[in-house]
Every structure is written in C-alpha cells, then in structure tokens.
Amino acid sequence: MLRARPRQTEREIKDVFERLRWFLREEEEARITALKEEEKQKSRMLKDRIEKIAQEINPVLDTIRTIEQELEAEDISFLQNYKTTIDK
C-alpha cells in the first residue's frame, strides 16, 4: 500500500495540471475572441469617423473648385460672386 500512495498522488498532480491547462486554453480563447471583437468595433468606429470627415470635407472641396473655376475665368465674376461663394 505504500507504493499506491505515490502513484495516486502522481495521478492527482497530473489531473490538477490537466485541469489547469484546460482552464488556460479556455481563458486564452476567450481573451482572443474578446480582442478580435474589440478590434472589429474600433475598426467600425474608425471607418465611421473617416466617412463623417469625408462628408465634411466634400463641401469645402466643392467651394475650392468653384473658386478655382471663377479665378480661371479671367473676368470679374469671381469678385461679383465672392460673397455668395464664401457663404456656401
């Protein structure tokens, strides 16, 4: 019976470590899944911000194009339409 005790203890130790390995694998999967979800969320937020900025920039670009066209016209239309253009 003296020999049975060390073997039983060895089995218990192996069982405890196997449960720990299982727990750590589960924990790793859960954290990786959470990290990937956070990455997707941040990516969506960034995309939304970029779209919003683009929407804000487009009217400014349109105004710049209008001013450039009026300046290229080589007449006084730019000066005549200056206030209207700036108000846009």
C-alpha angles and dihedrals in degrees: 000000000000090000093051093062097061091047092049090048090049090051091048091050092049090047092051092049092047090053089049091051090049091049092049092049090051091047091049092051092048093050094046090050091050091048092051091049091050089050091052091048093050091046091053091048091050091049090051091050091049091051091049092050090048090053090051093047097049096071090049091051090049090053091049091050091050092050091048091051092049091048091051091052088078095216137093096271090103092058092043093051097036097106093046091048094049092047090058 
